Amino acid sequence: MNAVPKPRVIVIGSGLGGFLSAAKLVQSGYEVEVFERLPIIGGRFTNTKYRGFSLSTGALHMIPHGPAGPLAQMLKSLGVDVNIVRSDPMALIRLPAKKGDTDYTNGYKDILFRDFSKPLSATNKLKITVLTIVTKIFPPKKGSLEEWFTRYIKDEWLVKLADSFCGWSLSLKGADIYTKEAFMIFSNLYRYSGPGIPIGGCKAIIDALADIITLNGGIIHTGEDVSGILVKDGRAVGVTVNGSKYTCDIVISNIGHIETNRLCMNIKTSGEYLQYLEQLKKIKPSAGVKICLAADEPLIGHGGVLLTPYAKRINGINEVTNIDPNLAPPGKHLAVSHQCVQWNKLNELEHEIDLGLQDIEDIFAGKKYEILLIQSHSGEWPVNRSASGFDVNVKNATPVKNLFIVGDGAKGEGGIEVEGIALGVANTMKMIL
Ligand SMILES: Cc1cc2nc3c(=O)[nH]c(=O)nc-3n(C[C@H](O)[C@H](O)[C@H](O)COP(=O)(O)OP(=O)(O)OC[C@H]3O[C@@H](n4cnc5c(N)ncnc54)[C@H](O)[C@@H]3O)c2cc1C
């Protein structure tokens, strides 16, 4: 009797979404081949060594929902042996010290994230509590987070805090995230109890996934750019790489809807396809700047996030070496700041970076540190290919049969960053398997 051939899958891109999908499919008996255009694997989720520091190609080495969230659960189900250590505290918020405050430095004082309402007046505290309860029961269908609360509560603190939290976690302003998406994100934050750091950084996860793929017979090519997706009778049937054709039953693209659509050849422009193109016009990537700092002594002293709502540009800072000292050379610390770059400021990147550097000087006044590297993320190497909330209408399927999109260009609803990627991959696997 002839053996039934295994379905053949080609994955475009070796980012987290591509590798999670490839690992799941090889374990399910599919024949999988991954094509990555860069000489390294991992996309925006791996480490790059610089003077002994494990800097990252994108992510701040932070898993938003820590060891219990959707990504951690998916890794566990795949048998990935990576230790994700919970950040404790989840986050502190830095605000200007008031008259009478005792425990402050450089004019600022840090409070726990869960005490975020402390600076509000008694009336506004009550209003925000009532408003939160009502919104959980009747989530608004449209409007931004900032519009949602400023309609009832005019308070500069809430605007700044929303910008700082959304800037850090989504690279968006409070005025740019839909209230519905923001509420799903908040409830997941409390449901899974906050972030964590993988020991070994992002690379530990990517390398463990690469092992699963290759040990199960999958093939990973690096330095191989996919230049076209072959479509026949409305169905994806292969890809072209360096002039050669590779046929398959399923194509999974890790490069977002817009780039994937550009690669598709021979598409028939049906009504459904035109509708899809309209949806693509609404996708907006999010942009940001990261400043990596080295120090001999801890600069923030804990493994959570320091949110900085009163800084000019910087939304927050983490110091991963408080959890994994091996991410820096012995005796050194690695702190990384993140700032969202708004869409209308993309042409003023240098000025945005200068403002970020001024913030660093202010936040760490009197402390000794060195700036290791400044990274800006936009265009084809953004923070998210599709800003949170903008990818809800174009999910993981496409009008081309057997062509699926994974990664941060097609996140699951309410999923911050890599958690959204894991939710999107789970959704894709449901459609395929
Ligand atoms: C500054 C910054 C901070 C961040 N911080 C965090 C954080 O702390 N926590 C968190 O959860 N998330 C964070 N993120 C987001 C996170 O890094 C990304 O969401 C995630 O890494 C994206 O993974 P992906 O699956 O979309 O794949 P990508 O990383 O986009 O990988 C896609 C791969 O496809 C390859 N490729 C592209 N075109 C082709 C082609 N034609 N042929 C072959 N290969 C191709 C690319 O080279 C790339 O390697 C951050 C991002 C940035 C930039």
The ligand as a Gaussian input file, in Angstrom:
#p B3LYP/6-31G(d) Opt

LIG

0 1
 C       11.161000      48.245000      20.001000
 C       10.293000      47.038000      20.137000
 C        9.968000      46.585000      21.399000
 C        9.142000      45.482000      21.537000
 N        8.938000      44.967000      22.785000
 C        8.204000      43.866000      22.935000
 C        8.105000      43.228000      24.202000
 O        8.790000      43.574000      25.157000
 N        7.268000      42.185000      24.318000
 C        6.559000      41.725000      23.265000
 O        5.762000      40.815000      23.456000
 N        6.694000      42.245000      22.036000
 C        7.516000      43.298000      21.843000
 N        7.691000      43.819000      20.596000
 C        6.971000      43.237000      19.464000
 C        7.599000      41.910000      19.016000
 O        8.990000      42.047000      18.930000
 C        7.028000      41.557000      17.659000
 O        5.615000      41.611000      17.737000
 C        7.399000      40.155000      17.203000
 O        8.745000      39.883000      17.398000
 C        7.026000      40.043000      15.725000
 O        7.053000      38.682000      15.340000
 P        6.421000      38.227000      13.959000
 O        5.970000      36.818000      14.142000
 O        5.422000      39.196000      13.464000
 O        7.664000      38.136000      12.945000
 P        8.809000      39.146000      12.492000
 O        9.690000      39.404000      13.660000
 O        8.242000      40.276000      11.752000
 O        9.592000      38.210000      11.492000
 C        9.288000      38.103000      10.132000
 C       10.497000      37.560000       9.417000
 O       10.201000      37.466000       8.021000
 C       11.350000      37.795000       7.296000
 N       10.929000      38.175000       5.934000
 C       10.346000      39.317000       5.536000
 N       10.076000      39.285000       4.219000
 C       10.521000      38.078000       3.768000
 C       10.538000      37.449000       2.501000
 N       10.014000      38.043000       1.412000
 N       11.089000      36.220000       2.395000
 C       11.604000      35.589000       3.486000
 N       11.620000      36.150000       4.709000
 C       11.073000      37.365000       4.859000
 C       11.970000      38.915000       8.078000
 O       13.333000      39.053000       7.793000
 C       11.729000      38.465000       9.521000
 O       12.806000      37.733000      10.030000
 C        8.578000      44.868000      20.409000
 C        8.936000      45.299000      19.137000
 C        9.818000      46.354000      18.993000
 C       10.257000      46.748000      17.642000

